[in-house]
């Protein structure tokens, strides 16, 4: 199904065209996003949010307290990316351009990577009860005639320790991409 998309100005052009009273609101000097300069560890565990949370705990947050978005999430960049993909779609399918295909080309890699991370996290969470069953079976076999090797018990216990840790790292990475 073809969806006509009108040519629309980017977000910056819309902000500039507003009245002077509203334009002052759009020109708030926001601090740089702490996400951009954060280490991978801080990004993975969302530690870079801590100063904003502490400020919000001390007093109600105001508009100027909120940092800028990451450059990849900035509305101008997303608008330019979409416009480029939409123009390519119109060139390739001049008779019947498809909006979903243009959006797919804009968001393919973040969507695929986040899907893989979510699948890994869900797999680890699903696997934990199975690992617990293995550990219980190992403990039950200790007093039997055919005990399992001690190494199996250590591996089952280690896997029970690492599975939630890995699941948390996967889901935090997933949220990092999707938010």
Z-matrix of the N, CA and C atoms (Angstrom, degrees):
N
C 1 1.434
C 2 1.528 1 108.34
N 3 1.276 2 116.10 1 130.48
C 4 1.455 3 121.37 2 -178.27
C 5 1.520 4 110.38 3 -89.16
N 6 1.319 5 115.31 4 132.70
C 7 1.454 6 120.66 5 179.19
C 8 1.521 7 108.08 6 -119.13
N 9 1.331 8 117.56 7 114.86
C 10 1.458 9 118.03 8 178.73
C 11 1.524 10 110.02 9 -71.88
N 12 1.315 11 116.06 10 133.27
C 13 1.457 12 121.29 11 178.22
C 14 1.517 13 107.66 12 -117.26
N 15 1.315 14 117.38 13 116.86
C 16 1.467 15 118.98 14 -179.68
C 17 1.515 16 110.86 15 -70.47
N 18 1.302 17 115.31 16 156.68
C 19 1.457 18 120.35 17 175.45
C 20 1.519 19 107.66 18 -74.81
N 21 1.309 20 115.88 19 118.78
C 22 1.460 21 119.25 20 -177.41
C 23 1.516 22 109.05 21 -120.52
N 24 1.314 23 116.37 22 148.82
C 25 1.466 24 118.25 23 177.61
C 26 1.514 25 110.17 24 -70.31
N 27 1.322 26 116.02 25 154.60
C 28 1.453 27 121.02 26 178.12
C 29 1.516 28 111.40 27 -69.40
N 30 1.321 29 117.26 28 168.77
C 31 1.462 30 121.78 29 -177.84
C 32 1.523 31 113.48 30 -59.00
N 33 1.338 32 117.91 31 -35.73
C 34 1.463 33 119.73 32 -179.91
C 35 1.512 34 110.97 33 -67.12
N 36 1.338 35 116.21 34 -39.27
C 37 1.458 36 119.55 35 178.57
C 38 1.522 37 110.55 36 -65.07
N 39 1.320 38 117.26 37 -37.73
C 40 1.458 39 120.09 38 177.62
C 41 1.519 40 110.98 39 -66.36
N 42 1.324 41 117.21 40 -39.93
C 43 1.462 42 120.50 41 -179.92
C 44 1.524 43 110.75 42 -65.80
N 45 1.349 44 117.28 43 -38.16
C 46 1.458 45 120.55 44 179.76
C 47 1.524 46 111.83 45 -69.39
N 48 1.339 47 117.03 46 -27.41
C 49 1.447 48 119.79 47 -176.21
C 50 1.523 49 112.92 48 -83.52
N 51 1.328 50 117.95 49 -6.53
C 52 1.457 51 120.16 50 179.92
C 53 1.517 52 110.50 51 -74.36
N 54 1.315 53 115.62 52 167.79
C 55 1.459 54 119.97 53 -179.73
C 56 1.517 55 110.31 54 -64.54
N 57 1.322 56 116.40 55 162.00
C 58 1.464 57 120.57 56 -175.17
C 59 1.517 58 112.48 57 -64.11
N 60 1.337 59 118.94 58 -31.35
C 61 1.459 60 121.63 59 177.91
C 62 1.516 61 111.38 60 -66.14
N 63 1.332 62 116.79 61 -40.84
C 64 1.464 63 120.81 62 179.04
C 65 1.521 64 111.24 63 -75.23
N 66 1.329 65 116.90 64 -29.71
C 67 1.465 66 119.77 65 -177.74
C 68 1.527 67 110.53 66 -65.45
N 69 1.339 68 116.95 67 -30.64
C 70 1.462 69 119.35 68 179.11
C 71 1.512 70 111.11 69 -64.37
N 72 1.324 71 117.21 70 -33.38
C 73 1.457 72 121.22 71 177.83
C 74 1.523 73 110.52 72 -67.02
N 75 1.341 74 116.91 73 -39.19
C 76 1.457 75 121.18 74 -178.22
C 77 1.521 76 112.69 75 -73.01
N 78 1.339 77 117.71 76 -17.28
C 79 1.447 78 120.83 77 -177.37
C 80 1.523 79 112.58 78 -97.96
N 81 1.314 80 117.46 79 22.23
C 82 1.458 81 121.49 80 176.76
C 83 1.518 82 108.21 81 -62.32
N 84 1.310 83 115.99 82 130.88
C 85 1.462 84 120.82 83 178.59
C 86 1.523 85 107.93 84 -79.10
N 87 1.295 86 115.10 85 105.89
C 88 1.461 87 120.86 86 -178.88
C 89 1.523 88 109.57 87 -94.53
N 90 1.326 89 116.09 88 146.92
C 91 1.466 90 117.90 89 174.39
C 92 1.528 91 110.36 90 -67.64
N 93 1.311 92 115.46 91 153.51
C 94 1.464 93 120.73 92 177.45
C 95 1.520 94 109.12 93 -61.68
N 96 1.300 95 116.12 94 147.50
C 97 1.459 96 120.43 95 -179.89
C 98 1.527 97 109.98 96 -63.13
N 99 1.336 98 118.01 97 123.28
C 100 1.465 99 119.19 98 178.29
C 101 1.523 100 111.82 99 -67.95
N 102 1.297 101 116.46 100 -15.45
C 103 1.458 102 122.38 101 178.09
C 104 1.529 103 111.11 102 -63.59
N 105 1.328 104 117.22 103 -36.21
C 106 1.467 105 120.39 104 -174.64
C 107 1.523 106 112.91 105 -69.71
N 108 1.340 107 118.01 106 -34.04
C 109 1.459 108 120.13 107 -178.95
C 110 1.515 109 113.77 108 -98.64
N 111 1.323 110 117.01 109 4.29
C 112 1.463 111 120.39 110 -175.78
C 113 1.527 112 111.02 111 -77.99
N 114 1.318 113 115.29 112 152.92
C 115 1.466 114 120.41 113 177.11
C 116 1.525 115 109.32 114 -73.11
N 117 1.309 116 116.04 115 167.17
C 118 1.463 117 119.60 116 -179.45
C 119 1.526 118 110.58 117 -63.69
N 120 1.330 119 116.06 118 -34.86
C 121 1.464 120 120.15 119 179.42
C 122 1.524 121 110.25 120 -65.95
N 123 1.328 122 116.91 121 -42.62
C 124 1.457 123 121.79 122 178.31
C 125 1.525 124 111.04 123 -65.07
N 126 1.323 125 116.55 124 -38.57
C 127 1.463 126 120.13 125 178.07
C 128 1.520 127 111.08 126 -68.45
N 129 1.308 128 115.79 127 -39.19
C 130 1.459 129 120.39 128 -177.26
C 131 1.518 130 112.06 129 -66.45
N 132 1.323 131 116.72 130 -39.47
C 133 1.462 132 121.11 131 -177.25
C 134 1.535 133 113.39 132 -103.30
N 135 1.347 134 116.81 133 8.21
C 136 1.467 135 122.96 134 178.36
C 137 1.528 136 112.12 135 58.26
N 138 1.319 137 117.39 136 33.69
C 139 1.458 138 121.32 137 178.55
C 140 1.529 139 110.42 138 -69.13
N 141 1.322 140 117.01 139 -28.07
C 142 1.452 141 120.60 140 -177.52
C 143 1.533 142 112.19 141 -65.35
N 144 1.331 143 118.33 142 -13.47
C 145 1.468 144 122.14 143 176.44
C 146 1.538 145 112.07 144 -78.28
N 147 1.302 146 118.20 145 -18.34
C 148 1.466 147 122.43 146 -170.86
C 149 1.529 148 114.00 147 -54.78
N 150 1.348 149 120.86 148 -48.42
C 151 1.466 150 118.63 149 -179.45
C 152 1.532 151 113.34 150 -59.47
N 153 1.323 152 117.15 151 -37.94
C 154 1.465 153 120.17 152 178.73
C 155 1.528 154 110.89 153 -68.02
N 156 1.326 155 116.76 154 -38.37
C 157 1.464 156 120.26 155 177.97
C 158 1.528 157 111.25 156 -66.54
N 159 1.332 158 116.79 157 -39.38
C 160 1.465 159 120.19 158 178.01
C 161 1.526 160 110.85 159 -65.70
N 162 1.333 161 116.98 160 -40.60
C 163 1.455 162 120.81 161 177.55
C 164 1.532 163 110.47 162 -63.73
N 165 1.322 164 116.90 163 -41.60
C 166 1.461 165 121.21 164 177.55
C 167 1.515 166 112.33 165 -66.24
N 168 1.314 167 117.39 166 -27.13
C 169 1.460 168 121.13 167 176.54
C 170 1.529 169 111.27 168 -74.68
N 171 1.340 170 116.50 169 -31.35
C 172 1.468 171 121.14 170 -178.86
C 173 1.525 172 112.20 171 -78.16
N 174 1.346 173 115.72 172 -38.85
C 175 1.466 174 119.72 173 -178.17
C 176 1.529 175 108.40 174 -155.31
N 177 1.327 176 116.69 175 162.62
C 178 1.479 177 118.36 176 176.49
C 179 1.536 178 110.15 177 -62.49
N 180 1.310 179 115.89 178 137.40
C 181 1.456 180 120.28 179 179.83
C 182 1.523 181 110.28 180 -72.92
N 183 1.308 182 115.37 181 144.59
C 184 1.453 183 122.00 182 175.57
C 185 1.512 184 108.17 183 -111.72
N 186 1.326 185 115.41 184 168.16
C 187 1.455 186 120.99 185 -177.42
C 188 1.524 187 111.80 186 -57.13
N 189 1.329 188 116.95 187 -41.01
C 190 1.463 189 119.54 188 -176.56
C 191 1.530 190 112.58 189 -73.85
N 192 1.333 191 118.31 190 -11.57
C 193 1.462 192 121.44 191 176.53
C 194 1.529 193 112.04 192 -76.42
N 195 1.307 194 116.51 193 -25.64
C 196 1.459 195 120.80 194 -176.26
C 197 1.520 196 110.44 195 -76.87
N 198 1.330 197 117.53 196 133.42
C 199 1.467 198 119.60 197 -178.25
C 200 1.528 199 111.33 198 -76.52
N 201 1.327 200 114.51 199 167.97
C 202 1.464 201 120.31 200 174.42
C 203 1.529 202 108.92 201 -65.68
N 204 1.311 203 115.15 202 158.18
C 205 1.459 204 119.46 203 174.03
C 206 1.528 205 109.50 204 -73.71
N 207 1.328 206 115.36 205 160.37
C 208 1.465 207 118.81 206 171.59
C 209 1.524 208 108.07 207 -57.98
N 210 1.304 209 115.78 208 151.22
C 211 1.460 210 119.73 209 -177.89
C 212 1.524 211 111.52 210 -59.94
N 213 1.309 212 117.98 211 -33.80
C 214 1.466 213 120.58 212 179.82
C 215 1.525 214 112.24 213 -69.00
N 216 1.330 215 117.61 214 -20.59
C 217 1.461 216 121.62 215 179.64
C 218 1.526 217 112.75 216 -101.44
N 219 1.321 218 117.03 217 -1.45
C 220 1.454 219 120.89 218 -179.17
C 221 1.526 220 109.74 219 -63.51
N 222 1.315 221 116.26 220 138.43
C 223 1.458 222 120.28 221 -174.93
C 224 1.530 223 111.97 222 -63.47
N 225 1.325 224 118.63 223 -33.82
C 226 1.469 225 120.16 224 176.96
C 227 1.524 226 110.94 225 -63.38
N 228 1.334 227 116.58 226 -45.46
C 229 1.468 228 119.91 227 179.77
C 230 1.524 229 111.55 228 -64.65
N 231 1.327 230 116.73 229 -43.05
C 232 1.467 231 119.47 230 178.97
C 233 1.530 232 111.04 231 -65.72
N 234 1.313 233 116.56 232 -37.91
C 235 1.462 234 120.20 233 177.39
C 236 1.526 235 110.74 234 -62.98
N 237 1.342 236 116.32 235 -45.21
C 238 1.464 237 120.30 236 179.00
C 239 1.525 238 111.39 237 -63.47
N 240 1.311 239 116.88 238 -41.66
C 241 1.468 240 121.01 239 178.19
C 242 1.521 241 111.12 240 -62.25
N 243 1.328 242 115.65 241 -46.37
C 244 1.463 243 118.87 242 179.37
C 245 1.529 244 111.11 243 -64.82
N 246 1.331 245 117.53 244 -43.09
C 247 1.473 246 120.68 245 -179.48
C 248 1.518 247 110.48 246 -61.08
N 249 1.314 248 116.40 247 -42.42
C 250 1.467 249 120.25 248 178.29
C 251 1.531 250 111.25 249 -61.73
N 252 1.336 251 116.55 250 -46.17
C 253 1.471 252 119.84 251 -179.94
C 254 1.525 253 111.80 252 -69.21
N 255 1.310 254 117.28 253 -34.70
C 256 1.468 255 120.29 254 178.46
C 257 1.533 256 110.29 255 -68.40
N 258 1.333 257 117.45 256 -41.02
C 259 1.466 258 120.53 257 177.25
C 260 1.524 259 110.92 258 -64.77
N 261 1.336 260 117.17 259 -39.27
C 262 1.475 261 120.10 260 175.62
C 263 1.521 262 110.92 261 -63.07
N 264 1.328 263 116.09 262 -40.44
C 265 1.466 264 120.23 263 179.09
C 266 1.520 265 110.39 264 -63.99
N 267 1.311 266 117.25 265 -39.38
C 268 1.466 267 120.46 266 179.09
C 269 1.524 268 111.38 267 -68.49
N 270 1.348 269 117.00 268 -32.43
C 271 1.466 270 119.71 269 177.10
C 272 1.524 271 111.14 270 -69.85
N 273 1.331 272 115.51 271 -44.31
C 274 1.466 273 120.24 272 -177.11
C 275 1.530 274 110.82 273 -71.13
N 276 1.307 275 117.18 274 -43.56
C 277 1.467 276 122.34 275 -178.46
C 278 1.524 277 109.18 276 -120.92
N 279 1.315 278 116.01 277 69.70
C 280 1.459 279 119.30 278 -174.74
C 281 1.529 280 112.42 279 -64.02
N 282 1.320 281 117.84 280 -29.22
C 283 1.463 282 120.88 281 -179.72
C 284 1.523 283 112.61 282 -79.06
N 285 1.328 284 115.76 283 -35.62
C 286 1.472 285 119.43 284 -173.27
C 287 1.531 286 111.05 285 -145.49
N 288 1.354 287 118.43 286 70.72
C 289 1.471 288 119.01 287 178.62
C 290 1.531 289 111.26 288 -70.94
N 291 1.321 290 115.67 289 145.86
C 292 1.460 291 121.23 290 -177.35
C 293 1.519 292 110.46 291 -115.44
N 294 1.313 293 116.66 292 123.92
C 295 1.457 294 122.71 293 178.42
C 296 1.531 295 111.78 294 -63.36
N 297 1.343 296 119.53 295 -45.39
C 298 1.471 297 118.85 296 179.58
C 299 1.536 298 112.76 297 -58.88
N 300 1.318 299 117.31 298 -35.44
C 301 1.468 300 119.41 299 179.39
C 302 1.531 301 110.46 300 -67.61
N 303 1.328 302 117.64 301 -39.53
C 304 1.464 303 120.88 302 177.75
C 305 1.529 304 110.53 303 -64.92
N 306 1.327 305 116.84 304 -41.98
C 307 1.467 306 120.26 305 177.18
C 308 1.524 307 111.02 306 -65.13
N 309 1.316 308 116.63 307 -38.58
C 310 1.463 309 121.32 308 177.91
C 311 1.526 310 110.40 309 -59.22
N 312 1.327 311 116.91 310 -43.58
C 313 1.465 312 119.93 311 179.68
C 314 1.524 313 111.58 312 -67.95
N 315 1.320 314 117.97 313 -28.96
C 316 1.470 315 121.14 314 177.73
C 317 1.521 316 111.23 315 -71.01
N 318 1.313 317 117.08 316 -40.13
C 319 1.460 318 121.75 317 -167.41
C 320 1.522 319 114.32 318 -115.39
N 321 1.333 320 117.70 319 13.26
C 322 1.459 321 121.05 320 -174.14
C 323 1.528 322 112.84 321 -57.94
N 324 1.352 323 117.56 322 -56.08
C 325 1.464 324 119.80 323 -173.70
C 326 1.519 325 113.32 324 -66.62
N 327 1.330 326 120.14 325 -45.79
C 328 1.474 327 117.86 326 176.68
C 329 1.522 328 112.19 327 -61.29
N 330 1.329 329 116.94 328 -38.24
C 331 1.458 330 119.93 329 179.75
C 332 1.523 331 111.43 330 -65.78
N 333 1.316 332 117.33 331 -44.91
C 334 1.469 333 120.63 332 -178.57
C 335 1.535 334 111.01 333 -66.48
N 336 1.321 335 117.10 334 -44.97
C 337 1.463 336 120.04 335 -179.41
C 338 1.523 337 111.14 336 -63.75
N 339 1.329 338 116.63 337 -43.47
C 340 1.465 339 118.73 338 179.25
C 341 1.526 340 111.07 339 -66.31
N 342 1.325 341 117.55 340 -34.13
C 343 1.472 342 120.28 341 177.19
C 344 1.523 343 111.26 342 -64.43
N 345 1.314 344 116.34 343 -41.79
C 346 1.472 345 120.53 344 179.30
C 347 1.528 346 110.43 345 -65.39
N 348 1.343 347 116.52 346 -43.46
C 349 1.469 348 119.60 347 179.45
C 350 1.528 349 111.47 348 -64.05
N 351 1.312 350 117.27 349 -40.98
C 352 1.474 351 120.72 350 178.65
C 353 1.527 352 110.31 351 -65.63
N 354 1.312 353 116.92 352 -40.82
C 355 1.470 354 120.49 353 177.74
C 356 1.537 355 110.37 354 -62.25
N 357 1.329 356 117.39 355 -42.66
C 358 1.469 357 120.34 356 178.18
C 359 1.523 358 110.87 357 -63.04
N 360 1.318 359 117.00 358 -43.56
C 361 1.466 360 120.48 359 179.57
C 362 1.524 361 110.99 360 -62.83
N 363 1.325 362 117.01 361 -46.08
C 364 1.465 363 120.28 362 179.63
C 365 1.524 364 111.82 363 -64.73
N 366 1.329 365 116.43 364 -35.94
C 367 1.470 366 120.25 365 177.92
C 368 1.523 367 110.44 366 -64.96
N 369 1.323 368 116.31 367 -43.13
C 370 1.468 369 119.32 368 178.86
C 371 1.527 370 110.73 369 -63.78
N 372 1.327 371 117.41 370 -40.96
C 373 1.465 372 120.57 371 178.98
C 374 1.528 373 111.59 372 -66.82
N 375 1.323 374 116.56 373 -36.67
C 376 1.459 375 120.26 374 177.66
C 377 1.523 376 111.30 375 -69.81
N 378 1.302 377 116.73 376 -31.98
C 379 1.465 378 122.40 377 -174.49
C 380 1.523 379 112.72 378 -77.65
N 381 1.332 380 118.31 379 -21.90
C 382 1.474 381 120.91 380 -176.17
C 383 1.532 382 113.83 381 -59.67
N 384 1.324 383 121.68 382 -44.42
C 385 1.466 384 119.85 383 176.83
C 386 1.537 385 112.97 384 -62.24
N 387 1.317 386 116.10 385 -32.81
C 388 1.470 387 120.10 386 177.61
C 389 1.528 388 109.37 387 -65.57
N 390 1.322 389 116.35 388 -42.49
C 391 1.463 390 120.27 389 178.33
C 392 1.535 391 110.63 390 -64.52
N 393 1.311 392 116.29 391 -38.59
C 394 1.464 393 120.04 392 178.02
C 395 1.529 394 110.38 393 -63.64
N 396 1.324 395 116.46 394 -39.12
C 397 1.475 396 119.98 395 176.86
C 398 1.526 397 110.37 396 -62.65
N 399 1.334 398 116.79 397 -41.23
C 400 1.462 399 120.14 398 177.99
C 401 1.528 400 110.72 399 -60.87
N 402 1.325 401 116.27 400 -41.94
C 403 1.465 402 120.23 401 -179.75
C 404 1.530 403 111.15 402 -66.13
N 405 1.324 404 117.40 403 -41.09
C 406 1.463 405 121.00 404 177.65
C 407 1.525 406 110.32 405 -64.28
N 408 1.333 407 116.97 406 -41.37
C 409 1.466 408 120.61 407 177.00
C 410 1.527 409 110.96 408 -62.66
N 411 1.333 410 116.24 409 -38.81
C 412 1.464 411 119.69 410 177.96
C 413 1.538 412 110.29 411 -63.04
N 414 1.340 413 115.78 412 -46.20
C 415 1.472 414 119.51 413 -179.14
C 416 1.524 415 110.32 414 -63.06
N 417 1.329 416 117.17 415 -38.07
C 418 1.463 417 120.36 416 178.37
C 419 1.524 418 111.59 417 -67.94
N 420 1.347 419 116.76 418 -29.55
C 421 1.470 420 119.40 419 -177.64
C 422 1.521 421 112.65 420 -80.54
N 423 1.325 422 118.06 421 -12.56
C 424 1.464 423 120.96 422 -177.37
C 425 1.529 424 110.79 423 -61.41
N 426 1.326 425 117.39 424 -40.38
C 427 1.463 426 121.04 425 -178.82
C 428 1.521 427 113.21 426 -93.83
N 429 1.323 428 117.38 427 6.99
C 430 1.470 429 119.83 428 -179.62
C 431 1.527 430 110.00 429 -90.09
N 432 1.343 431 114.96 430 177.39
C 433 1.465 432 120.60 431 179.35
C 434 1.527 433 112.12 432 -72.66
N 435 1.332 434 116.04 433 -24.67
C 436 1.463 435 120.74 434 -177.71
C 437 1.538 436 109.86 435 -122.61
N 438 1.345 437 117.35 436 74.48
C 439 1.469 438 118.83 437 -177.44
C 440 1.534 439 111.64 438 -72.04
N 441 1.332 440 114.16 439 149.57
C 442 1.466 441 119.65 440 175.38
C 443 1.525 442 108.56 441 -76.56
N 444 1.321 443 117.02 442 155.38
C 445 1.480 444 119.18 443 177.53
C 446 1.531 445 111.12 444 -60.27
N 447 1.312 446 115.29 445 147.84
C 448 1.466 447 120.82 446 -179.17
C 449 1.534 448 111.34 447 -60.29
N 450 1.324 449 116.67 448 -31.87
C 451 1.467 450 121.09 449 178.71
C 452 1.534 451 111.02 450 -58.17
N 453 1.326 452 117.01 451 -37.26
C 454 1.475 453 120.07 452 178.24
C 455 1.522 454 110.98 453 -59.57
N 456 1.313 455 117.32 454 -43.46
C 457 1.462 456 120.68 455 179.15
C 458 1.521 457 111.94 456 -60.96
N 459 1.341 458 115.62 457 -43.58
C 460 1.456 459 119.23 458 178.22
C 461 1.525 460 111.16 459 -64.69
N 462 1.312 461 117.12 460 -40.97
C 463 1.472 462 120.13 461 179.10
C 464 1.526 463 111.51 462 -65.63
N 465 1.321 464 117.24 463 -39.88
C 466 1.470 465 120.30 464 178.22
C 467 1.530 466 110.34 465 -64.63
N 468 1.341 467 116.60 466 -42.78
C 469 1.464 468 120.15 467 179.31
C 470 1.532 469 110.75 468 -66.23
N 471 1.313 470 117.11 469 -41.20
C 472 1.464 471 120.95 470 178.17
C 473 1.526 472 111.17 471 -64.71
N 474 1.317 473 116.36 472 -40.46
C 475 1.468 474 118.95 473 179.09
C 476 1.532 475 110.87 474 -66.66
N 477 1.340 476 117.33 475 -34.15
C 478 1.464 477 120.02 476 175.74
C 479 1.526 478 111.76 477 -67.67
N 480 1.306 479 116.52 478 -28.44
C 481 1.455 480 120.62 479 176.91
C 482 1.524 481 111.26 480 -77.25
N 483 1.322 482 117.52 481 -42.47
C 484 1.460 483 121.52 482 -174.52
C 485 1.526 484 114.02 483 -79.70
N 486 1.316 485 117.60 484 -29.70
C 487 1.470 486 119.80 485 -177.18
C 488 1.525 487 113.39 486 -59.34
N 489 1.339 488 119.93 487 -49.91
C 490 1.469 489 117.78 488 178.42
C 491 1.532 490 112.62 489 -66.32
N 492 1.331 491 116.20 490 -32.01
C 493 1.456 492 119.30 491 177.65
C 494 1.527 493 110.57 492 -64.22
N 495 1.327 494 116.36 493 -47.53
C 496 1.462 495 120.05 494 178.13
C 497 1.525 496 111.44 495 -65.22
N 498 1.330 497 117.27 496 -39.78
C 499 1.462 498 120.22 497 178.28
C 500 1.526 499 110.41 498 -60.61
N 501 1.325 500 116.98 499 -40.33
C 502 1.462 501 121.00 500 178.46
C 503 1.522 502 111.25 501 -66.16
N 504 1.319 503 117.32 502 -42.49
C 505 1.462 504 119.92 503 178.31
C 506 1.523 505 111.23 504 -63.86
N 507 1.320 506 117.45 505 -40.82
C 508 1.468 507 120.90 506 178.00
C 509 1.526 508 111.43 507 -64.42
N 510 1.330 509 117.30 508 -45.05
C 511 1.463 510 119.51 509 -176.49
C 512 1.527 511 110.60 510 -71.45
N 513 1.337 512 118.14 511 -34.09
C 514 1.463 513 119.83 512 175.44
C 515 1.522 514 111.35 513 -65.82
N 516 1.323 515 117.03 514 -39.53
C 517 1.467 516 120.43 515 175.94
C 518 1.521 517 110.80 516 -65.37
N 519 1.313 518 116.04 517 -39.00
C 520 1.465 519 120.94 518 176.54
C 521 1.521 520 110.77 519 -59.12
N 522 1.343 521 116.50 520 -48.09
C 523 1.466 522 120.19 521 -179.87
C 524 1.517 523 111.29 522 -67.54
N 525 1.301 524 117.34 523 -31.46
C 526 1.469 525 120.46 524 177.27
C 527 1.514 526 110.42 525 -61.79
N 528 1.315 527 117.30 526 -39.64
C 529 1.463 528 121.19 527 -178.90
C 530 1.522 529 111.18 528 -76.88
N 531 1.324 530 116.35 529 -41.67
C 532 1.463 531 118.97 530 -172.98
C 533 1.513 532 114.00 531 -82.56
N 534 1.317 533 118.81 532 -20.76
C 535 1.466 534 119.42 533 -178.93
C 536 1.498 535 111.77 534 -93.79
